[in-house]
Amino acid sequence: MKKIVLLLFSLFLIVTASRAQVEASVPAGFYTNDLQVLLHNTLGFGKIHYTLDGSRPDASSIVFEGPIAIYQGQRSASLSYVPTGQEWVRPEGLVYTGTTLRTVVIDDNGNRSDEVTFTYFIHPFQEGKYPIDRVALTVDSVDFFGNESGIYVEGTNEVFNFYQGGDEWERPLYFELFNSEGNLEFSQTLGARIHGRSSRTASQKSLRLYAKSDYGSPFIFHPIFGEDHDVQAFKRVILRAPDRLFTKALFIDNIINSSISNLEVDNMESRPVAVFINGEYWGIQSLRERHDEQYVRIKHGVDPDDVDVIGWDRGPEVSAGDEEAFDALMEFLQSSDFAGPNALSELEKRIDLPSFIKVVGTNIFFANEDFPNNNLRMWRKRSYGQKWNFFYYDCDACMRDYEINSFEYYRTERNDGNPVSLILDRMLDEPAFQAKLSAFLFEMMSSNFSKSELMSLATEYRNLYAPLVSEHIKRWNHPNDVNDWNAAQEDLNSFIIHREAFLSKHIQETLVRPFSIYPNPVVQEINLEFLESYGNSPFEVVVHDMMGKRYEVNVSEESQKLFNIDFSQLNQGFYILQVSIGGVYYFERISKL
């Protein structure tokens, strides 16, 4: 009889799966005043049991019988005082907490419904306290902080728990996403694993979140990054903690992702959020896309079983598919076939060159010091003739050294045999390739990467984060203090101000002149022909005689690549033709007949 009851209860839950088994009179969210919450059992039988501290409700938990009071300071933090890394420091002062109302329906035979969670935050100035979007995670504390199986702590296993991975170290959690006004936008049960490599030892960690049928839905069907974003469903997303190794600015990676958001490149969209675990404030993080075979499936329509995804972290790492095609690419890059006048055309048969130029060019401009022997990831469809595409991600080690010559740095110091270094080592001596790379850099320096655009983005993020920094520092002791954060902003400003000038110098030193001038000597007019279209990148033509006197000449455009310079009004003799593109100056001695 008990088996029959259990079967009927299970069938009933399946039929009602689209409707929560417990409904609340007040939606989860952020409020300015205390609340009285009523619960409704939509099943029509059994009793609602609930907890208010994030623990999982069972038959011994409180039975709902009347309004539940929710108020500020209802419970004090406890998980926040569990050491979570080798450099963990106890939070300074009290940690702000909300109330996590976890509910379940249990019938007289002990059968359980699915759990339903509602997280409430009470603060009289909640919008000013957290003027960004917010994420609340509800977990079983033992799953995250238990010594034997907690993924967020060192634990008592032979290998630190936070170094573990795979299905065995995935834990369920309830995910709630609130907008900046504090209203619930989306919620779903997901799986969580610790994300990253060296960052796993940090006290505040990144999480990789998985949508699976086992948790209720195989996808996140919600426009996490806005209705205009070209991806509207997600299999996996990342809740990423700020970098501790390279920068104290907290939002370097966000600036760069925003600066290339309009480029046709596989970039990680991101959304800054204030995070809470079981109602306890967990600091600033970023919700962002995850680059893997599922991302390729959703964005590019390629079956996950029909894609190779290869990363490079001091060596190749297979994320999906196998290394067969990657090994063939590496064999070509290391062979004598990758030489001579046909090298570029042969390379273009194997890689998507626009993807390569955008990803590598972006890393060059922002002086990424942790690339390309790390943070390099590529993908291709597994069929004959398909090319390798490049993902752009992780620029925490960017915008630090504005003087660095990234061309040579990637070509030599960061060359551990990775494909990007091999390509640059060969192709930086190839004029046609140089023209494409310099065209991208010049175009970006006059638009997306211009001082005004980057300073505007930096100011926007600085203003967004400023009200949050003090509480984040008290929670995680990173940066050391607000003055430390302000100093990081000055370093960021210095990079924005000076990088263009130094990179322009490196372009001039490393890359060939990106245009040809003919005829020389000249009688009437000179043709100035660019090797590549420079789009909106401004250029200027100036003519001087050998004594330094400047002459006005007419420059007419025949196409985006070809311009005519009128020398007909100049006397016979020698002149210096100066062509500047994006702050880089080139000089040619002209003989006028």
C-alpha positions in Angstrom: 0.0 0.0 0.0 2.8 2.4 0.9 4.4 1.8 -2.6 1.1 2.7 -4.3 0.7 5.9 -2.2 4.3 6.8 -3.1 3.7 6.2 -6.8 0.5 8.3 -6.8 2.3 11.1 -5.0 5.1 11.0 -7.5 2.7 11.1 -10.5 0.8 14.0 -8.9 4.1 15.9 -8.6 4.9 15.3 -12.2 1.5 16.6 -13.3 1.9 19.7 -11.2 5.6 20.3 -11.9 4.9 23.4 -13.9 3.3 24.9 -10.7 5.2 25.4 -7.5 3.9 23.1 -4.7 4.2 26.0 -2.3 3.3 29.6 -3.1 4.1 32.7 -1.0 1.9 35.8 -0.6 5.0 38.0 -0.9 7.5 37.3 -3.8 11.1 36.8 -2.9 13.1 40.0 -3.1 14.5 43.1 -1.4 12.2 45.2 0.8 12.5 48.3 2.9 10.1 47.2 5.7 9.4 44.0 7.7 7.1 41.4 6.1 4.4 39.0 7.0 4.4 36.0 4.6 1.6 33.5 4.1 2.2 30.2 2.4 -0.2 28.2 0.2 -0.1 24.5 -0.4 -1.1 24.0 -4.0 -1.1 20.2 -3.6 -4.2 20.2 -1.4 -2.8 17.6 1.0 0.1 17.2 3.3 1.7 19.9 5.5 4.1 22.7 4.7 7.3 22.5 6.7 9.8 25.3 6.6 13.1 26.7 7.8 14.5 30.2 8.0 18.2 29.6 8.2 18.8 28.0 4.8 18.8 24.5 6.2 16.9 21.8 4.3 13.4 21.4 5.8 12.2 17.9 6.9 9.4 16.4 9.0 11.0 17.9 12.2 11.0 21.4 10.8 8.4 24.1 11.7 4.9 23.4 10.4 3.3 26.4 8.7 0.2 27.5 10.6 0.1 31.2 10.2 1.9 34.3 9.0 5.7 34.1 9.0 7.5 37.3 10.2 10.4 38.4 8.1 12.5 41.2 9.5 15.9 42.8 9.3 18.6 41.1 11.4 16.4 38.0 11.8 19.4 35.8 11.8 23.2 36.3 12.2 25.8 35.0 9.7 27.4 31.7 10.3 28.7 30.4 7.0 30.7 33.6 6.5 33.0 32.6 9.4 34.0 29.3 7.9 37.5 29.5 6.5 37.3 29.0 2.7 40.9 29.4 1.5 44.5 29.5 2.5 44.5 33.3 2.7 41.1 33.5 4.4 40.6 36.4 6.8 37.7 36.7 9.2 35.2 39.3 7.9 35.4 42.7 9.6 32.3 43.6 11.5 28.9 42.1 11.0 28.0 40.4 7.8 24.6 41.5 6.3 22.1 38.7 6.1 18.7 38.2 4.6 16.2 35.4 5.4 16.1 32.2 3.4 12.6 30.6 3.6 12.9 27.0 2.4 9.7 25.0 2.2 8.5 21.5 1.4 5.2 19.6 1.5 5.3 16.3 3.4 2.3 14.0 3.6 1.3 11.6 6.4 3.4 8.8 4.8 6.6 10.9 4.7 6.5 11.6 1.0 8.2 14.9 0.1 7.4 17.4 -2.7 10.0 19.4 -4.4 11.4 22.2 -2.2 10.5 25.8 -2.9 12.7 28.6 -1.7 12.0 32.3 -1.1 14.8 34.6 -0.1 14.0 37.9 1.5 16.2 40.9 2.3 15.1 43.8 4.5 17.0 47.1 4.6 15.6 50.6 4.7 18.0 51.7 1.9 18.3 48.5 0.0 18.6 50.1 -3.5 21.4 52.4 -2.4 23.1 49.6 -0.5 23.3 47.3 -3.5 22.8 49.4 -6.7 23.5 46.5 -9.0 21.7 43.2 -9.7 21.8 40.5 -7.0 22.1 36.7 -6.9 20.9 34.6 -3.9 22.2 31.0 -3.7 20.6 28.6 -1.3 22.7 25.5 -0.5 22.9 22.7 2.0 25.7 23.9 4.2 27.4 20.5 4.3 27.5 20.5 0.4 29.6 23.7 0.4 31.3 23.8 3.8 31.4 20.3 5.2 34.8 18.8 5.7 34.2 15.6 3.9 32.1 16.8 0.9 32.0 20.6 1.0 33.2 22.0 -2.4 34.1 25.4 -1.0 36.6 24.4 1.7 39.9 22.7 2.1 38.2 19.7 3.8 39.8 16.7 5.3 40.4 14.7 2.1 43.9 13.9 0.7 43.3 16.5 -2.0 41.8 19.8 -1.0 38.0 19.7 -1.6 38.1 22.9 -3.7 40.6 21.3 -6.1 38.1 18.5 -6.9 36.0 18.4 -10.0 33.6 16.3 -12.1 30.1 15.0 -11.4 31.1 13.7 -8.0 31.9 17.2 -6.8 28.8 18.9 -8.2 26.3 20.1 -5.7 22.6 21.3 -6.1 21.6 24.8 -5.2 18.7 27.1 -5.7 19.5 30.2 -7.8 17.6 33.4 -7.6 18.4 36.4 -9.8 17.1 39.9 -8.7 17.4 43.1 -10.7 18.9 46.3 -9.3 15.6 47.3 -7.8 15.5 44.1 -5.8 12.7 42.4 -7.7 12.9 38.7 -8.5 13.7 38.2 -12.1 14.3 34.5 -12.4 14.9 31.4 -10.2 15.8 27.8 -10.8 17.5 24.8 -9.2 21.0 24.3 -10.7 24.1 22.3 -10.1 27.3 24.0 -8.9 31.0 23.2 -9.2 34.1 25.2 -8.2 35.4 27.0 -11.4 38.9 28.1 -12.3 42.5 26.9 -11.8 44.7 28.8 -9.3 41.8 30.9 -8.2 40.3 27.8 -6.4 42.6 28.6 -3.5 41.1 32.1 -3.1 38.7 32.6 -0.3 36.0 34.0 -2.5 35.6 31.5 -5.3 34.1 31.3 -8.8 31.3 28.8 -9.4 30.2 27.0 -12.6 26.5 26.6 -12.7 24.8 23.8 -14.6 21.2 23.4 -15.9 20.2 19.7 -16.0 17.0 17.7 -16.3 17.9 16.2 -13.0 17.3 19.6 -11.4 14.1 20.2 -13.3 15.1 21.9 -16.6 17.9 21.1 -19.1 18.4 24.8 -19.8 18.1 28.2 -18.3 15.4 29.7 -20.4 15.9 33.3 -19.4 17.7 36.3 -21.2 20.3 36.7 -18.4 22.2 39.2 -20.5 19.3 41.1 -21.9 16.8 40.7 -24.7 19.2 42.1 -27.3 21.9 39.5 -26.6 22.2 36.9 -29.3 22.0 34.0 -26.8 18.7 33.6 -24.9 19.1 30.2 -23.4 22.0 28.7 -21.4 23.2 25.3 -20.4 26.0 26.6 -18.2 27.0 30.0 -16.7 29.7 31.2 -14.5 29.5 33.2 -11.3 33.0 34.7 -11.3 34.8 36.2 -8.4 37.1 39.2 -8.9 40.7 38.3 -9.6 43.1 38.5 -6.6 46.4 37.8 -8.4 46.7 40.6 -11.0 44.5 43.5 -10.1 42.7 45.2 -7.2 40.4 47.3 -9.4 37.7 44.5 -9.3 36.3 45.2 -12.8 39.2 45.1 -15.3 37.8 42.1 -17.2 34.3 43.7 -17.3 35.7 46.9 -19.0 37.3 44.9 -21.7 34.4 42.6 -22.3 32.2 45.7 -22.6 34.6 47.4 -25.0 34.3 44.5 -27.6 30.7 43.7 -27.0 29.8 44.9 -30.5 32.4 42.9 -32.3 31.5 39.7 -34.1 33.6 37.5 -31.8 32.9 34.8 -29.2 33.0 37.0 -26.2 31.8 36.4 -22.7 28.9 38.7 -21.8 28.9 39.6 -18.1 26.6 41.1 -15.5 28.0 42.4 -12.2 26.0 41.1 -9.2 26.1 41.2 -5.4 26.0 37.6 -4.2 24.4 36.0 -1.1 24.7 32.4 0.1 21.9 31.3 2.3 21.1 35.0 2.8 24.6 35.9 3.9 26.4 38.6 1.9 29.1 37.0 -0.3 30.6 40.0 -2.1 30.8 41.3 -5.7 31.0 38.8 -8.5 30.1 38.7 -12.2 27.5 36.5 -13.8 28.8 35.5 -17.2 28.7 33.1 -20.1 30.7 29.9 -20.2 32.6 29.0 -23.4 32.2 25.3 -24.1 30.5 22.9 -26.5 27.1 23.9 -25.1 27.8 27.6 -25.9 28.7 26.6 -29.4 25.6 24.5 -29.7 23.3 27.4 -28.6 25.1 30.3 -30.4 26.3 28.6 -33.6 23.9 25.6 -33.9 26.7 22.9 -33.8 25.8 19.6 -32.1 28.0 19.2 -28.9 29.0 15.8 -30.2 30.3 17.4 -33.4 32.6 20.0 -32.0 36.2 20.2 -30.8 37.0 22.7 -28.0 40.7 22.9 -27.1 42.2 25.1 -24.5 45.8 25.9 -23.8 47.2 26.1 -20.2 50.9 25.4 -20.6 49.8 22.7 -23.0 46.7 21.6 -24.8 43.5 20.7 -22.8 40.6 18.9 -24.5 37.2 20.3 -23.3 35.2 18.6 -26.0 35.9 16.3 -28.9 39.5 15.2 -29.3 43.0 16.5 -30.4 43.2 15.0 -33.8 42.4 18.2 -35.8 44.3 20.3 -33.3 47.4 18.1 -33.7 47.1 18.5 -37.4 47.1 22.3 -37.0 50.1 22.2 -34.7 52.0 19.9 -37.1 51.4 22.5 -39.9 52.4 25.4 -37.7 55.7 23.7 -36.8 56.5 22.5 -40.4 58.4 24.0 -43.2 55.1 24.3 -45.1 54.2 27.2 -42.9 56.6 29.5 -44.7 57.0 31.5 -47.9 54.6 33.7 -49.8 51.7 31.2 -49.5 51.9 31.0 -45.7 48.9 33.3 -45.0 46.6 31.7 -47.6 47.5 28.2 -46.1 46.9 29.5 -42.6 43.5 30.9 -43.6 42.5 27.4 -44.8 42.9 26.2 -41.2 41.9 29.1 -38.9 39.2 31.8 -39.0 41.5 34.7 -39.5 39.1 37.5 -38.5 38.4 35.6 -35.2 42.1 35.3 -34.6 42.9 38.9 -35.4 40.1 40.2 -33.1 41.0 38.0 -30.1 44.8 38.4 -30.4 44.6 42.1 -31.3 42.4 42.7 -28.3 44.9 41.0 -26.0 47.8 42.9 -27.6 46.2 46.3 -27.0 45.2 45.5 -23.4 48.6 44.0 -22.8 47.4 40.7 -21.4 50.3 39.2 -19.4 48.6 35.8 -19.0 48.2 35.0 -22.7 48.7 33.1 -25.0 50.4 30.3 -23.0 47.3 30.5 -20.8 43.7 31.6 -21.2 43.6 30.5 -24.9 40.6 28.5 -26.1 39.6 27.5 -29.6 36.8 25.6 -31.3 35.8 24.0 -34.6 33.1 21.9 -36.1 34.3 18.4 -36.5 34.1 18.0 -40.3 36.4 18.3 -43.2 37.5 21.9 -44.1 36.1 23.5 -40.9 38.3 26.2 -39.4 39.4 26.9 -35.9 37.7 29.8 -34.2 39.0 31.7 -31.2 37.2 32.5 -27.9 37.9 35.8 -26.1 37.9 35.5 -22.3 39.8 36.3 -19.1 41.7 39.5 -19.2 42.3 39.9 -15.5 46.0 40.3 -16.2 45.3 43.2 -18.6 45.7 47.0 -18.4 48.8 46.7 -16.1 51.9 47.6 -18.1 51.2 50.2 -20.8 54.8 50.1 -22.0 55.0 46.4 -22.8 55.6 45.3 -26.4 53.0 42.6 -26.6 54.0 41.6 -30.2 57.4 40.5 -29.0 56.2 39.3 -25.6 53.7 36.9 -27.2 56.2 35.9 -29.9 59.1 35.1 -27.5 58.6 35.2 -23.7 55.1 33.6 -23.8 56.0 31.2 -26.5 55.8 27.7 -25.0 54.7 26.1 -28.3 51.1 27.4 -28.1 49.4 28.0 -31.5 49.1 31.8 -31.2 52.8 32.3 -30.5 53.7 30.0 -33.4 51.4 32.0 -35.7 52.8 35.4 -34.6 56.4 34.2 -34.7 55.9 33.4 -38.4 53.3 35.9 -39.5 54.6 39.0 -37.9 57.1 39.1 -40.8 54.4 38.7 -43.4 53.2 42.1 -44.8 49.6 41.0 -45.7 49.1 39.6 -42.2 50.6 42.7 -40.6 48.3 44.9 -42.6 45.2 43.0 -41.2 46.5 43.1 -37.6 47.5 46.8 -37.8 44.2 47.7 -39.5 42.2 46.1 -36.6 44.4 47.9 -34.0 44.2 51.3 -35.7 40.4 50.9 -36.2 39.9 50.0 -32.5 42.2 52.8 -31.2 40.0 55.3 -33.0 36.8 53.7 -31.7 36.2 51.0 -29.1 39.7 51.3 -27.6 40.0 55.1 -27.8 40.9 57.0 -24.6 37.5 58.6 -24.4 35.6 55.3 -24.8 37.7 53.4 -22.3 37.7 56.3 -19.8 33.9 56.4 -20.1 33.6 52.7 -19.4 36.1 52.9 -16.5 34.1 55.8 -15.0 30.8 53.9 -15.5 32.1 50.8 -13.7 33.9 52.8 -11.0 30.7 54.7 -10.2 28.8 51.4 -10.2 31.2 49.6 -7.8 32.1 52.6 -5.5 29.1 52.1 -3.1 29.9 48.4 -2.9 33.6 48.4 -2.4 33.8 49.1 1.4 31.5 46.2 2.3 33.2 43.9 -0.2 36.6 44.7 1.4 35.3 44.1 4.9 33.9 40.7 3.7 37.0 39.5 1.8 39.9 41.7 2.8 40.6 42.4 -0.9 41.6 45.0 -1.9 43.4 45.8 1.4 41.3 49.0 1.9 39.5 51.6 -0.1 42.7 53.6 -0.6 44.2 50.4 -2.2 41.2 50.3 -4.5 41.5 54.0 -5.4 45.2 53.5 -6.2 44.2 50.7 -8.6 41.9 53.1 -10.3 44.8 55.5 -10.8 46.8 52.7 -12.4 43.9 51.9 -14.7 43.6 55.5 -15.7 47.4 55.6 -16.5 47.1 52.6 -18.8 44.2 54.2 -20.7 46.0 57.5 -21.1 49.4 56.1 -22.2 48.8 52.7 -23.9 47.9 54.1 -27.3 51.2 56.0 -27.6 53.3 53.1 -26.6 51.4 50.6 -28.8 51.7 53.0 -31.8 55.5 53.0 -31.3 55.5 49.2 -31.1 53.5 49.0 -34.3 55.9 51.3 -36.0 58.9 49.2 -34.8 57.4 45.8 -35.4 55.1 46.0 -38.4 55.9 47.1 -41.9 54.4 50.2 -43.5 50.8 49.3 -44.2 50.6 51.2 -47.5 52.5 51.7 -50.7 53.2 55.0 -52.5 53.6 55.3 -56.2 54.9 56.6 -58.6 58.0 58.1 -57.2 59.4 60.3 -58.8 56.0 62.0 -59.4 54.8 64.5 -62.0 51.1 65.1 -61.2 49.8 62.9 -58.4 50.8 60.1 -56.0 48.7 57.1 -55.3 48.5 56.2 -51.6 47.3 52.6 -51.5 46.6 50.8 -48.2 47.1 47.1 -47.9 43.9 46.8 -45.9 40.9 48.9 -45.3 41.3 51.0 -42.2 37.6 51.8 -41.8 37.0 54.8 -39.5 40.6 55.0 -38.4 41.7 58.6 -39.1 44.8 59.3 -41.1 46.5 62.5 -42.1 48.8 63.5 -45.0 51.3 66.3 -44.5 54.0 67.5 -47.1 57.2 69.4 -46.2 60.1 70.5 -48.3 63.6 69.8 -47.2 63.8 73.1 -45.3 60.7 72.1 -43.2 58.2 74.4 -44.9 54.7 72.9 -45.0 52.6 72.7 -48.1 48.9 72.1 -48.5 48.0 69.3 -50.9 44.7 68.0 -52.0 43.9 64.4 -51.0 41.0 62.7 -52.8 39.5 59.3 -52.0 39.0 56.7 -54.7 38.1 53.9 -52.3 38.7 52.9 -48.7 42.1 51.6 -49.7 43.2 54.1 -52.5 43.8 57.8 -52.2 45.3 60.3 -54.6 47.6 63.1 -53.5 47.9 66.1 -55.8 51.6 67.3 -56.3 50.8 69.3 -59.5 51.1 72.7 -57.8 54.5 72.0 -56.2 57.8 73.0 -57.7 60.5 70.5 -58.8 62.6 69.2 -55.9 62.6 66.8 -53.0 59.8 66.6 -50.4 58.9 64.6 -47.3 55.5 63.0 -47.3 54.3 62.3 -43.8 51.4 59.8 -43.3 50.0 59.3 -39.8 47.4 56.6 -38.9 46.1 56.5 -35.4 49.1 58.3 -34.0 51.7 56.3 -35.9 53.8 58.3 -38.3 55.4 57.1 -41.6 57.7 59.2 -43.8 58.6 58.9 -47.5 61.0 61.0 -49.5 59.3 62.1 -52.7 61.0 63.4 -55.9 58.9 65.9 -57.8 59.8 66.2 -61.5 
